[in-house]
Amino acid sequence: MSEHKRLVHFGIGAFHRGHQAYYLQKLNEQLPENEQWFYTDINLRAETRSIPEALKQQHGRYHFKRIAPDGNAEYIEIHCIDRVEDASYDLSVIGEVFSDPLVKALTITVTEGGYYLNDNDDLNGEHPEIKHDIEVIRQGNGHPKTLYGYLALALQTREALSEGAITVATCDNLRDNGKRLEKAFTQFVSLAGLTTLSNWMSDNVTFPCSMVDRITPVPPADLPQDVLKATGVQDNAPIMGEDFEQWVIQDVMAADFPPLAKVGVTFTHNVHAYEEAKIRVLNGAHFLLSYIGALRGYKFYDENIRDSELNELIRQYHQNEVIPTIYDRPFDMEDYRAIIISRFSNAYIADSIERIAMDSISKFPQFVLPTIRLNLERGYMPQAGTTLIAHWYAFLALLIEGKFKFNYRDPYLYVAEGWMKQADPIDAFIKDPDIWQGLHRRFPLYGETLAKEIETVLNGYQERYP
């Protein structure tokens, strides 16, 4: 390993390897050798150990199959990750990696549920896994279960360095992700009694917000054979994704950071406008079409777009309900919508509805609720969104009742199971404070409209899912 400036990433998933590492690879190809940056990737989860094991054997190298909507593909070798570690069984690597003064930034990709936030956007300090990590940090022994525990260990190591300042950049779909992580982690540090770390962080750590975008589906089983045929290289850890990429990051760095503007990354102080457009146009539509598509028996997301009825529903949702309520527009929204629909129609990436549909309980308040609320505030009934939400409820209800079989993964599924145990499950859903944040009290007519739509949708599925 060379004496280059370094980034660290928590997690070694396909999105990171097809996005942040891809950008860094492009940058290194433009820089002199002595100015290049490299990644250390650290796995945190025992259930994903096969990925770091495969990458370690390949010295961090892998291929990225980048596919256009017309099926044209390029096979890009990524070799900017030159160190791969697994903290899920060897916790000592956290201290070893972060004690290197050449490390200047940590990037993180977290699912919405991985932030452990309550409806006030505060850290849920009563969650068993958060309580576990607080004790691990307080006692100085044990193994963390959450991002917060690992991050505390990393920053304690940085605190001991004379030049330990570091940028912690979140790269995920949570709105205002950097601000939320900073707030929640500061609360975690307080609960763990780390007063000196808290003081040090205020001058030495920044948490920039970012908007990241690229569709990277779960790699199919035959991708290694595909890569071997195309490149002649046996690669046991390849990934694939679309040919669209975007990264917008808040320009508040605590230390040196790669000059990624050279390869198209946008550095700005107004990330929120980009986040809002992407989360509500892309992620919201991804969310809403997944469940109705699944109930129609579709396996891949592009099938939703080829269904003329669903295509029309999402057009109405976008043009009548989303775009009119995006007031700070960083680009032409109709052009952006057209790009999104073209990306959704890419059959060659075979993006599974199963992947997109997971974790819906924590996604809904981020991806869809703002659009519903803003429409009601302007006096407009969001009919397309309401119809699609009714199908989401039907998906969960039929799944929980055992009438619909689907490999659905969601750590918060117990929330929906709680609705179904009530005398009036639909009413329990509409009044759930974490899902709707009190919307039914402000707009009681909307609650009535949604309840009727859910009943209509459920009746429509009776024959198919008796």
C-alpha positions as CSV (number, residue, x, y, z in Angstrom):
1,M,0.0,0.0,0.0
2,S,1.4,3.4,-1.0
3,E,1.7,6.7,0.7
4,H,-1.3,8.3,-0.9
5,K,-4.1,10.3,0.7
6,R,-7.0,8.0,1.6
7,L,-10.7,7.7,2.0
8,V,-12.4,5.0,4.1
9,H,-15.9,3.6,3.4
10,F,-18.1,1.8,5.9
11,G,-19.8,-1.0,4.0
12,I,-18.8,-2.7,0.7
13,G,-22.1,-2.8,-1.1
14,A,-22.7,-2.6,-4.8
15,F,-23.8,1.0,-4.6
16,H,-20.6,2.3,-3.1
17,R,-18.5,0.3,-5.5
18,G,-20.6,1.6,-8.5
19,H,-20.7,5.2,-7.3
20,Q,-18.1,6.6,-4.9
21,A,-15.4,4.2,-6.0
22,Y,-16.3,4.6,-9.6
23,Y,-15.9,8.4,-9.4
24,L,-12.6,8.0,-7.6
25,Q,-11.4,5.6,-10.3
26,K,-12.3,8.1,-13.0
27,L,-10.4,10.8,-11.0
28,N,-7.3,8.8,-10.6
29,E,-7.1,8.2,-14.3
30,Q,-6.7,12.0,-14.7
31,L,-4.2,12.6,-11.9
32,P,-0.5,12.1,-11.7
33,E,0.4,8.9,-9.7
34,N,1.6,10.9,-6.7
35,E,-1.7,12.8,-6.4
36,Q,-4.0,9.9,-6.6
37,W,-6.4,8.9,-3.8
38,F,-7.3,5.4,-2.6
39,Y,-10.0,3.7,-0.6
40,T,-10.0,1.4,2.4
41,D,-13.3,-0.4,2.6
42,I,-14.5,-1.8,5.9
43,N,-17.3,-4.3,6.2
44,L,-19.4,-3.9,9.3
45,R,-22.0,-6.7,8.9
46,A,-21.4,-10.4,9.5
47,E,-24.1,-11.3,6.9
48,T,-22.1,-9.6,4.1
49,R,-18.7,-11.2,4.8
50,S,-18.6,-13.0,1.5
51,I,-18.0,-9.7,-0.3
52,P,-14.9,-8.5,1.5
53,E,-13.5,-12.1,1.4
54,A,-13.9,-12.1,-2.4
55,L,-12.5,-8.6,-2.8
56,K,-9.5,-9.3,-0.5
57,Q,-8.5,-12.2,-2.8
58,Q,-8.6,-9.8,-5.7
59,H,-6.6,-7.1,-3.8
60,G,-9.7,-4.8,-4.0
61,R,-10.0,-5.0,-7.8
62,Y,-13.3,-5.7,-9.5
63,H,-15.2,-5.0,-12.7
64,F,-18.2,-2.7,-13.1
65,K,-20.6,-3.5,-16.0
66,R,-22.1,-0.1,-16.9
67,I,-25.2,-0.6,-19.1
68,A,-27.1,1.9,-21.2
69,P,-30.9,1.7,-21.8
70,D,-30.2,0.3,-25.3
71,G,-28.2,-2.6,-23.8
72,N,-24.7,-1.2,-24.8
73,A,-22.3,-2.1,-22.0
74,E,-18.8,-1.3,-21.0
75,Y,-16.7,-3.2,-18.5
76,I,-14.7,-1.0,-16.3
77,E,-11.9,-2.3,-14.0
78,I,-12.0,-0.5,-10.6
79,H,-8.8,-0.6,-8.7
80,C,-8.9,2.4,-6.4
81,I,-9.9,0.2,-3.4
82,D,-6.5,-1.1,-2.3
83,R,-7.3,-2.3,1.2
84,V,-10.3,-4.3,2.3
85,E,-11.0,-5.1,6.0
86,D,-13.8,-6.8,8.0
87,A,-14.6,-5.2,11.3
88,S,-17.6,-7.5,11.9
89,Y,-15.2,-10.1,13.3
90,D,-12.0,-8.1,13.8
91,L,-12.8,-4.8,15.6
92,S,-9.1,-3.9,15.9
93,V,-9.1,-2.8,12.2
94,I,-11.0,0.3,13.1
95,G,-8.2,1.7,15.3
96,E,-5.6,0.5,12.9
97,V,-7.2,2.1,9.8
98,F,-8.2,5.4,11.4
99,S,-4.8,6.0,13.1
100,D,-3.4,6.7,9.7
101,P,-3.0,10.5,9.3
102,L,-3.3,10.0,5.5
103,V,-7.0,9.2,6.0
104,K,-8.9,12.4,5.3
105,A,-12.5,11.4,4.9
106,L,-15.0,8.7,5.7
107,T,-17.9,8.0,3.3
108,I,-20.9,6.1,4.6
109,T,-23.9,4.5,2.8
110,V,-26.8,3.9,5.3
111,T,-30.4,2.6,4.7
112,E,-33.1,4.9,6.2
113,G,-33.6,2.5,9.1
114,G,-29.9,2.4,9.9
115,Y,-30.1,6.0,11.3
116,Y,-32.4,4.8,14.2
117,L,-34.3,8.1,14.2
118,N,-37.7,8.8,15.9
119,D,-40.4,11.0,14.4
120,N,-38.7,14.1,15.9
121,D,-35.5,13.3,13.9
122,D,-33.7,12.5,17.2
123,L,-31.7,9.4,17.9
124,N,-33.9,6.6,19.3
125,G,-31.9,6.1,22.4
126,E,-34.3,3.4,23.6
127,H,-33.7,1.1,20.6
128,P,-32.0,-2.1,21.9
129,E,-29.2,-1.9,19.4
130,I,-28.4,1.7,20.3
131,K,-28.5,0.9,24.0
132,H,-26.1,-2.0,23.3
133,D,-23.7,0.3,21.5
134,I,-23.8,2.9,24.2
135,E,-22.7,0.3,26.7
136,V,-20.0,-1.0,24.4
137,I,-18.5,2.5,24.2
138,R,-19.0,3.3,27.9
139,Q,-17.4,0.0,29.0
140,G,-14.7,0.0,26.3
141,N,-15.4,-3.6,25.3
142,G,-17.8,-5.6,23.2
143,H,-18.7,-5.3,19.5
144,P,-20.9,-2.5,18.1
145,K,-24.1,-3.4,16.2
146,T,-24.8,0.0,14.6
147,L,-23.1,2.7,12.6
148,Y,-22.9,4.9,15.7
149,G,-20.8,2.5,17.7
150,Y,-18.3,2.0,14.9
151,L,-18.2,5.7,14.2
152,A,-17.5,6.5,17.8
153,L,-14.6,4.1,17.8
154,A,-13.2,5.7,14.6
155,L,-13.5,9.2,15.8
156,Q,-12.0,8.4,19.2
157,T,-9.0,7.1,17.3
158,R,-8.9,10.4,15.2
159,E,-9.1,12.5,18.4
160,A,-5.8,11.0,19.6
161,L,-4.0,12.2,16.4
162,S,-2.3,15.6,16.2
163,E,-3.8,16.0,12.7
164,G,-7.0,14.0,13.0
165,A,-9.6,16.2,11.4
166,I,-11.9,14.2,9.1
167,T,-14.9,14.7,6.9
168,V,-17.8,12.2,7.4
169,A,-19.7,12.2,4.2
170,T,-23.1,10.3,4.1
171,C,-23.9,9.0,0.6
172,D,-27.5,7.7,0.8
173,N,-31.1,8.7,0.1
174,L,-32.0,10.3,3.4
175,R,-33.0,14.0,3.0
176,D,-30.5,16.3,4.8
177,N,-28.5,13.2,5.5
178,G,-25.3,15.0,6.8
179,K,-27.3,17.2,9.2
180,R,-29.3,14.3,10.5
181,L,-26.3,12.1,11.1
182,E,-24.4,14.9,12.8
183,K,-27.4,15.5,15.1
184,A,-28.0,11.9,15.9
185,F,-24.3,11.0,16.4
186,T,-23.9,14.0,18.7
187,Q,-26.8,12.7,20.8
188,F,-25.1,9.2,20.8
189,V,-21.8,10.7,22.0
190,S,-23.7,12.5,24.8
191,L,-25.5,9.4,25.9
192,A,-22.2,7.5,25.9
193,G,-20.6,10.2,28.1
194,L,-17.9,11.1,25.6
195,T,-17.5,14.8,26.5
196,T,-14.0,15.3,25.2
197,L,-14.9,13.7,21.9
198,S,-17.9,16.0,21.6
199,N,-15.7,19.0,22.2
200,W,-13.0,17.8,19.7
201,M,-15.6,17.1,17.0
202,S,-16.9,20.7,16.9
203,D,-13.5,21.9,15.5
204,N,-12.3,18.8,13.6
205,V,-15.3,16.9,12.0
206,T,-17.8,18.0,9.4
207,F,-20.8,16.1,8.1
208,P,-21.6,17.4,4.6
209,C,-25.0,16.6,3.1
210,S,-24.9,14.9,-0.3
211,M,-27.2,13.7,-3.1
212,V,-26.1,10.5,-4.8
213,D,-27.7,8.7,-7.7
214,R,-27.1,5.5,-9.7
215,I,-29.2,2.4,-9.9
216,T,-27.1,-0.6,-9.0
217,P,-29.1,-3.8,-8.8
218,V,-28.1,-7.0,-7.0
219,P,-25.5,-8.6,-9.3
220,P,-27.0,-11.6,-11.1
221,A,-25.4,-15.0,-10.5
222,D,-24.0,-15.2,-14.0
223,L,-22.3,-11.8,-13.9
224,P,-18.8,-13.4,-13.2
225,Q,-19.2,-15.5,-16.4
226,D,-20.3,-12.4,-18.3
227,V,-17.3,-10.5,-17.2
228,L,-14.9,-13.4,-17.9
229,K,-16.3,-13.7,-21.5
230,A,-16.0,-9.9,-22.1
231,T,-12.6,-9.2,-20.4
232,G,-10.9,-12.6,-20.1
233,V,-10.6,-11.9,-16.3
234,Q,-12.0,-14.2,-13.6
235,D,-13.8,-11.8,-11.2
236,N,-15.7,-13.2,-8.3
237,A,-17.0,-9.8,-7.1
238,P,-18.2,-7.9,-10.1
239,I,-21.1,-5.4,-10.0
240,M,-23.4,-3.9,-12.6
241,G,-25.4,-0.7,-12.9
242,E,-26.9,1.9,-15.3
243,D,-24.9,4.4,-17.2
244,F,-26.3,7.4,-15.3
245,E,-24.4,8.8,-12.3
246,Q,-24.7,11.9,-10.2
247,W,-23.1,13.2,-7.0
248,V,-23.8,16.5,-5.3
249,I,-22.0,17.2,-2.1
250,Q,-22.0,20.1,0.4
251,D,-18.7,22.0,0.2
252,V,-17.8,21.9,3.9
253,M,-14.8,19.7,4.3
254,A,-12.8,19.3,7.5
255,A,-9.6,18.1,5.7
256,D,-8.3,17.5,2.2
257,F,-10.8,15.9,-0.1
258,P,-10.3,14.5,-3.6
259,P,-10.9,17.1,-6.4
260,L,-13.9,15.2,-7.7
261,A,-15.2,18.2,-9.5
262,K,-12.8,17.2,-12.3
263,V,-15.0,14.2,-13.0
264,G,-18.5,15.8,-12.7
265,V,-19.2,15.9,-9.0
266,T,-21.0,19.1,-8.0
267,F,-19.7,20.9,-4.9
268,T,-22.3,23.4,-3.6
269,H,-23.8,24.9,-0.5
270,N,-27.3,24.2,-1.7
271,V,-27.5,20.4,-1.7
272,H,-31.1,20.4,-0.5
273,A,-32.6,21.5,-3.9
274,Y,-30.9,18.5,-5.6
275,E,-31.9,16.1,-2.8
276,E,-35.5,17.2,-2.9
277,A,-35.8,16.7,-6.7
278,K,-34.1,13.3,-6.6
279,I,-35.8,11.9,-3.6
280,R,-39.3,13.0,-4.6
281,V,-39.1,12.4,-8.4
282,L,-37.0,9.2,-8.5
283,N,-37.2,7.6,-5.0
284,G,-40.8,8.4,-4.5
285,A,-41.8,6.9,-7.9
286,H,-39.5,3.9,-7.3
287,F,-41.3,3.4,-4.0
288,L,-44.9,3.8,-5.2
289,L,-44.8,1.7,-8.3
290,S,-43.0,-1.2,-6.6
291,Y,-46.0,-2.5,-4.6
292,I,-48.6,-2.3,-7.3
293,G,-46.2,-3.9,-9.6
294,A,-45.4,-6.7,-7.2
295,L,-49.1,-7.3,-6.7
296,R,-49.5,-7.6,-10.5
297,G,-46.8,-10.3,-10.5
298,Y,-44.0,-8.3,-11.9
299,K,-40.4,-9.2,-11.0
300,F,-38.4,-6.3,-12.5
301,Y,-39.0,-2.6,-12.3
302,D,-38.9,-2.0,-16.0
303,E,-42.1,-4.1,-16.3
304,N,-43.9,-1.3,-14.4
305,I,-42.9,1.2,-17.0
306,R,-44.0,-1.0,-19.9
307,D,-47.4,-1.4,-18.2
308,S,-49.4,1.5,-19.8
309,E,-51.7,1.9,-16.8
310,L,-48.8,2.2,-14.3
311,N,-46.8,4.4,-16.7
312,E,-49.8,6.8,-16.8
313,L,-50.3,6.7,-13.0
314,I,-46.7,7.7,-12.4
315,R,-46.9,10.4,-15.1
316,Q,-49.9,11.9,-13.2
317,Y,-48.1,11.6,-9.9
318,H,-45.0,13.4,-11.3
319,Q,-46.7,16.1,-13.4
320,N,-49.7,16.8,-11.2
321,E,-48.4,16.3,-7.7
322,V,-44.6,16.2,-7.5
323,I,-43.2,18.8,-9.9
324,P,-45.8,21.5,-9.0
325,T,-44.7,21.2,-5.3
326,I,-40.9,21.4,-5.9
327,Y,-40.3,25.1,-5.6
328,D,-36.5,25.3,-5.6
329,R,-35.6,23.7,-8.9
330,P,-31.9,23.1,-9.7
331,F,-32.6,22.0,-13.2
332,D,-35.6,21.6,-15.7
333,M,-37.9,19.2,-13.9
334,E,-39.7,17.9,-17.1
335,D,-36.3,17.1,-18.6
336,Y,-35.3,15.4,-15.4
337,R,-38.5,13.4,-15.3
338,A,-38.0,12.2,-18.8
339,I,-34.5,11.0,-17.8
340,I,-35.8,9.2,-14.8
341,I,-38.5,7.3,-16.8
342,S,-35.9,6.4,-19.4
343,R,-33.7,5.0,-16.6
344,F,-36.6,3.1,-15.1
345,S,-37.2,1.4,-18.4
346,N,-33.7,0.0,-18.6
347,A,-34.5,-3.7,-18.9
348,Y,-30.8,-4.6,-19.2
349,I,-30.0,-3.9,-15.5
350,A,-32.8,-6.2,-14.4
351,D,-33.5,-4.2,-11.2
352,S,-35.7,-6.4,-9.0
353,I,-38.8,-5.1,-7.4
354,E,-37.8,-7.1,-4.4
355,R,-34.7,-4.9,-3.9
356,I,-36.6,-1.6,-4.4
357,A,-39.6,-2.7,-2.2
358,M,-37.6,-3.5,0.9
359,D,-37.7,-1.2,4.0
360,S,-40.9,0.6,3.0
361,I,-41.9,1.6,6.6
362,S,-38.9,3.9,7.0
363,K,-38.9,5.0,3.4
364,F,-42.4,6.3,3.1
365,P,-42.0,9.4,5.4
366,Q,-38.9,10.4,3.4
367,F,-39.9,9.7,-0.2
368,V,-43.7,10.2,-0.4
369,L,-45.2,12.0,2.6
370,P,-43.7,15.4,1.7
371,T,-45.5,15.3,-1.7
372,I,-48.8,14.4,-0.1
373,R,-48.5,17.1,2.5
374,L,-47.5,19.9,0.1
375,N,-50.4,19.1,-2.2
376,L,-52.9,19.2,0.6
377,E,-51.4,22.5,1.8
378,R,-52.0,24.0,-1.6
379,G,-55.5,22.7,-1.6
380,Y,-55.0,19.9,-4.2
381,M,-56.1,16.3,-3.6
382,P,-53.2,14.1,-4.7
383,Q,-55.3,11.3,-6.4
384,A,-52.5,9.4,-8.1
385,G,-50.3,9.4,-5.0
386,T,-53.3,8.3,-2.9
387,T,-54.1,5.4,-5.3
388,L,-50.5,4.2,-5.2
389,I,-50.4,4.5,-1.4
390,A,-53.5,2.4,-1.2
391,H,-51.7,-0.4,-3.2
392,W,-48.8,-0.1,-0.8
393,Y,-51.1,-0.7,2.2
394,A,-52.8,-3.6,0.3
395,F,-49.3,-5.1,-0.4
396,L,-48.5,-5.1,3.4
397,A,-51.9,-6.3,4.4
398,L,-52.0,-9.2,2.0
399,L,-48.4,-10.1,2.8
400,I,-49.1,-10.1,6.6
401,E,-52.3,-12.1,6.1
402,G,-50.3,-14.8,4.2
403,K,-52.4,-14.3,1.0
404,F,-49.5,-12.8,-1.0
405,K,-46.1,-14.4,-1.1
406,F,-43.1,-12.1,-1.5
407,N,-39.6,-12.0,-0.1
408,Y,-40.0,-8.8,1.7
409,R,-37.4,-7.5,4.1
410,D,-38.0,-4.7,6.6
411,P,-36.8,-4.5,10.2
412,Y,-39.9,-2.3,10.9
413,L,-42.5,-4.8,9.5
414,Y,-43.8,-5.2,13.1
415,V,-45.2,-1.7,12.7
416,A,-47.5,-2.8,9.9
417,E,-48.3,-6.0,11.8
418,G,-49.5,-3.8,14.7
419,W,-52.0,-2.0,12.4
420,M,-53.4,-5.4,11.3
421,K,-54.1,-6.4,14.9
422,Q,-56.3,-3.4,15.5
423,A,-60.1,-3.5,15.2
424,D,-59.8,-1.0,12.3
425,P,-56.4,-1.6,10.6
426,I,-56.9,1.1,8.0
427,D,-57.7,3.7,10.6
428,A,-54.6,2.6,12.6
429,F,-52.5,3.0,9.5
430,I,-53.8,6.5,8.7
431,K,-53.3,7.6,12.3
432,D,-49.8,6.1,12.8
433,P,-47.7,9.1,14.0
434,D,-44.4,7.9,12.6
435,I,-45.8,7.2,9.2
436,W,-48.1,10.2,8.7
437,Q,-46.8,12.7,11.3
438,G,-50.3,13.8,12.3
439,L,-51.5,14.6,8.8
440,H,-55.0,13.2,9.5
441,R,-55.6,15.8,12.1
442,R,-54.7,18.7,9.8
443,F,-56.5,17.2,6.8
444,P,-59.3,14.9,8.0
445,L,-60.9,14.8,4.6
446,Y,-57.7,13.3,3.2
447,G,-57.8,10.5,5.8
448,E,-61.4,9.7,4.7
449,T,-60.4,9.8,1.0
450,L,-57.4,7.5,1.6
451,A,-59.5,5.0,3.7
452,K,-62.1,4.7,0.9
453,E,-59.4,4.2,-1.7
454,I,-57.8,1.5,0.4
455,E,-61.1,-0.3,0.7
456,T,-61.6,-0.1,-3.0
457,V,-58.2,-1.4,-3.8
458,L,-58.5,-4.3,-1.3
459,N,-61.8,-5.3,-2.8
460,G,-60.2,-5.3,-6.2
461,Y,-57.6,-7.9,-5.0
462,Q,-60.1,-10.3,-3.4
463,E,-60.4,-12.6,-6.5
464,R,-56.6,-12.7,-7.1
465,Y,-55.6,-13.1,-3.5
466,P,-58.6,-14.8,-1.7
